[in-house]
Amino acid sequence: MIEFAEARALVLAAAKALPAETVPLARALGRTLARDVKAREAVPPFAKATMDGYAVRAADTLAAPAAALAVVDDLPAGRLSRRALGPGQAARIMTGAPLPRGADAVVMAEDAERSEGGVLVRRAVRPGDNIGLAGEDLKRGETAVDRGAVIGPAEIGMLAAANLRRVPVVRRPRVAVIATGDEVVEAGGRKRRGQIRNANGPALTAMAVRAGAEARYLGIARDRPAALAAKLARARGYDAVVLSGGVSVGDHDLVKEELPAAGVEPVFWRVRIKPGKPVFFGRRGRQLVFGLPGNPASALVTFLLFVEPALAAMLGRPGPAPATVTAVLAEDITVKDDRTQFLRGVVVEPGPVLRVAPYGDQRSGVLRSMVRSRVLIVVPGGARRVEAGREVETIFLDGR
């Protein structure tokens, strides 16, 4: 067995960033930006009102609450004034409308009283009050969104404001998911005595999609070398292959033995962690191949620990994945061996200090523990006991 840190480093060393492609802005949600995007124009492109009211020269309001100004223009959003304000003049203006020349502030509508031919300002303003300056959000040529950013709704808006119709994004990793075993049967299929429903195939496919990949589930490879070889042949051309089951030491655990025959070069098998000790990692050319344990909790935990970081690296996303946060342990933890342990845990108090506790059932075959838990609590190798009140490293199961 190798240590967790070494295994993770080997995976990340093999995971290379994928090439870029451009997509329409409307299809960029959830994608990863391939390079810094710079604004093609200033945002906003002009000084504008940020409140409904009256555009004024601030010096003309110093006599408030009795500053009477002549209203010489009416400016809805989108209309550019053709005249400059002179001394003692104001322009009715709506939020977002360009500020007329000569104006340096806006009096809010509630601080003014319209009179025949003019307006009475009840409260003085200072230069810059209630206006947005040209380029205050972005100057032309300034970086609008950084390379490696995951594009969300705010980024969509910023890219549109920066005048981008098409966006450079990293190609999504293509992931093939294969379940293995004679004992598993798909949901809805006929199940014989001794068989169980296949949870890993759908769950791991969903995890790959959530991580930003294009994932395809290739079905179940039965416990025969030819069946596994056929699935692996179908998986050629994908950036990564994720198999579940068949990586232990049983007579019918074929994955580790058959992968070299399919052209997969082993990198490691077995890591000093719990759950997930028999995890396998190898390469077939540029393709990354992961063999995850068959127990559902172990499969999902090892995907989070090894496959998700590899997909993040392929996408060029900065920082470690999944992200870790520090929490305070709400109760004592005692473990039985020296492996690095990833205990499924619940959040006892969400904040301001995050307090966590281990879920009651840590058996690797109990999928319910992944449903009910929110975090993985990391217990370093060699730490047989961690007392309540100590800080611990945690990983959010939902990727946040």
C-alpha positions, 0 to 999 in steps of 0.5 A, a space after each residue: 500500500 502507498 500513502 494517500 498523499 502519494 497516491 493523490 500526487 500520482 493521479 494529479 501528475 497524470 491528469 493534464 489540462 484539456 484543450 479549449 473550445 468556444 461555446 455560445 454564451 448561453 451554453 457556457 453555464 457550468 463550464 470552466 473558462 479556458 483563459 482570462 477574458 478581458 472587457 472589450 468595452 468599459 462597464 458601464 460605458 458612461 457615467 449613469 444615474 443609480 437612483 431615480 431623481 434629478 441630475 444636478 451640479 452638486 454646488 447648486 444644491 448647497 442652499 437646500 432645503 430651499 435650492 430651486 433649480 430649473 428642469 431643462 431635460 427629461 432623461 429615461 434610461 437609454 436616452 443621451 442628453 444633447 445639452 449640458 447643465 448650466 448653473 441652476 439647472 437640473 434634468 429629470 433622470 431615471 436609474 441607468 440613464 446617462 448623466 448629462 454633461 455638467 452634472 456631477 450628482 443625482 438628487 433622489 426623487 424623495 429628496 426633491 419636490 417638483 414645482 412648475 418649471 422646476 424642482 425644489 431640492 430638500 437635501 444637498 448632495 455632494 459630487 459623486 452621490 447616486 451616480 455610477 462612473 464610466 468603467 467603475 465595474 470594468 475598464 476596457 482591457 481589464 480582466 472580466 473573469 479569470 481563467 479557471 473560473 467555473 461560469 455561474 450566473 454572475 459570470 454569465 452576466 459579466 461576460 455579457 456586459 464585457 461584450 462577449 457572445 462566445 466564450 473560450 472554455 475548457 473541453 469537458 472531460 469525457 468519462 466512461 463509467 463501468 459497473 462490474 459483477 454478476 451480483 448486480 442488476 440494473 434498477 427495473 431489471 429482473 433480480 434473482 435471489 442473491 443479487 442486488 441493485 446496481 447503485 454504483 453505475 448511476 451514482 458514479 455517472 452523476 458524480 462525474 457530471 457534477 464534477 464538470 464531465 460528460 459522462 456515459 454509463 456503459 453498463 455492467 461487465 459480468 465476472 468474465 474476462 471477455 465481458 470486461 474486455 468488451 466494456 474496456 474496448 468500448 471505453 477507448 477514446 474517453 479521457 477517463 474510465 471509472 470502474 466499480 467493483 472487482 479490485 479486491 483479492 477475491 477469485 472473481 475480482 478481475 479488474 486488477 488482473 484484466 486491465 493490463 491485458 487491455 493495455 492499461 499500465 498500473 500506477 498503483 493498487 491499494 492505498 493506506 486509507 479507509 474506506 477504499 483501500 483496494 482502489 486502483 489507478 492506471 493509464 492507457 496512453 493519455 486515458 486515466 483508468 480508475 478501479 474503485 471498490 464495489 461497496 457503494 460508500 467506498 466507491 463514492 468516497 474514492 471517486 471524491 478523493 481521486 477521480 474528482 481531483 483528476 477531472 478538476 485538473 483536466 478542466 484547469 481549475 485552480 486550487 485543490 479539489 475537493 476543497 477542504 475546510 476546518 471544523 471543530 469535532 463535536 464528539 470523540 473519535 476512536 479508530 482501530 488502525 493507522 490508515 488515513 480515515 475519511 469518516 462520513 459526518 454530519 454538521 452539528 452546528 453550521 456556524 459561525 464555527 462549523 461543528 461536525 460529528 461522525 455518522 453513526 454507521 461507517 460500514 462501507 456498504 451502507 449507502 444511506 451513510 452518504 445520503 445522511 452525511 454532509 462531510 468527510 471528517 479526515 483522521 490522519 494516519 496514526 491518530 487512533 483518537 481525536 478528542 471533542 473540541 479539536 479542529 479537524 479537516 473536513 471535505 464537503 460531500 456536495 463539493 462545496 
